[in-house]
Amino acid sequence: MSALQPVTPPAAASGWGERWARQVDRWMTSPALGQWAGRSVFTRWLVKRRSRQLFDLMAGFVHSQVLLGCVRLQLFERLAERPHTLDEMAQRDRIPPAHLQRLLDSAVALQLLEQRGPGRYGLGPLGAPLAVHAGIRDMVEHNATLYRDLHDPLALLRDPDGAQMHAWWPYTDHQDGRSQAPAPANQFARYSALMASSQRFVIDEMLAGHDFSRHRKVLDVGGGLGGWVCALARRHPALALMHMDLPPVSQLARQRIADQGLSARIECHPGSFLHDPLPPGADLITLVRVAHDHPDAAVRRLLRAIHDALPVGGELLLAEPMAEVEGQPATPDPYFHFYLLAMGSGRLRSPAELMQLMTEAGFDQVRRLPGHQPVHAALLMGQKTRCLPLSTGASVNKE
Ligand SMILES: C[S@@+](CC[C@H](N)C(=O)[O-])C[C@H]1O[C@@H](n2cnc3c(N)ncnc32)[C@H](O)[C@@H]1O
């Protein structure tokens, strides 16, 4: 539906539930009741908690810039070596001590740093992972682009094609015919390096979530620089592996795989899953952080191609961040909703939506696998239990 078409208002919901929700709205917005709730011993804890949550929401943009400031000053790596004094850091970073102290004290408040005596700072509980994982620091730096795109959220909603984030992901233009011109190779290298540095957490989640030793040959579609297939090769020495990605990325992956001495174990297949056949022979196909980059029509086509490429009994493992993983909207959801909008393609889907798409593509026994950190990726598994009539290759451009 075009955004400019007149919208017919939906019929008003009726019934007991709706009337109750409207009554609660009236209570929650009543100034008199608000004042009473703030004073009453029974409710003031709730009022306090909500005020705090709302303030944190309003101030969230400052929090993320405090984080970015710390990353740019390499504070986490430096403080992991030893605590530093304010004067020491101010001198090194050429920032007036009184100004730098605001950043450091803000980072203490956000648990990124910890005060270790007067004017002395060390790592805080939330800073420790940032010191250890370059992938998180890379994402914080990368998010500076999203931050610029979000400075006017309504402009982004009205014209996502104007987002700077769009330029980061050349394949989003090609899949829907917006551009025919080949993107420069360095654009593929840039996003691939970012993905490789943030993939570690997803790899851990997948290795813990499924027993890969019962497979013979695994194909990773949209495999980036090959971090996942290399991790599988090292963990399961009997497993044969295949990797498929767009030609510029496949070329980079082939080099990385060779650098790790794994060329004999991992075949690289350059190609587009939207236009080329998937290499046959795998009894497990993995799709890691790929579906959310693509519109429904492309995902339908890809899932069907995966189903066609598997033997009966073969399986698909799909891993990516998903909406409402615990059954209700969660705080990571807004990040992915807006990231994918600025990126210019795809959308955040719930496990139920993805399971529906997998089922439509022909998969049976579609289920969620247990996972510890759904913010990195939730895992879905499905099995091919029967052959379907060969797919006709529906156009991906009609979304
Ligand atoms: C978000 S990245 C994820 C990479 C990797 N799976 C990971 O988790 O780090 C999506 C990957 O899909 C690849 N891709 C996008 N469109 C593709 C297509 N039409 N055919 C093959 N690969 C594609 C991209 O080049 C990129 O490597």
The ligand as an ORCA input file, in Angstrom:
! r2SCAN-3c Opt
* xyz 0 1
  C      24.955     -9.477      7.569
  S      26.120    -10.365      6.653
  C      26.343    -11.840      7.625
  C      27.618    -12.555      7.314
  C      27.869    -13.793      8.184
  N      26.902    -14.820      7.940
  C      27.878    -13.370      9.640
  O      26.987    -13.755     10.410
  O      28.831    -12.663     10.017
  C      25.158    -10.980      5.271
  C      26.006    -11.740      4.272
  O      25.139    -12.165      3.204
  C      25.832    -11.957      1.987
  N      24.850    -11.793      0.893
  C      23.968    -10.776      0.703
  N      23.251    -10.955     -0.424
  C      23.705    -12.112     -0.955
  C      23.355    -12.841     -2.120
  N      22.400    -12.397     -2.962
  N      24.003    -14.006     -2.373
  C      24.984    -14.460     -1.532
  N      25.348    -13.804     -0.398
  C      24.718    -12.653     -0.110
  C      26.629    -10.700      2.223
  O      27.682    -10.541      1.289
  C      27.102    -10.913      3.649
  O      28.324    -11.606      3.696
*
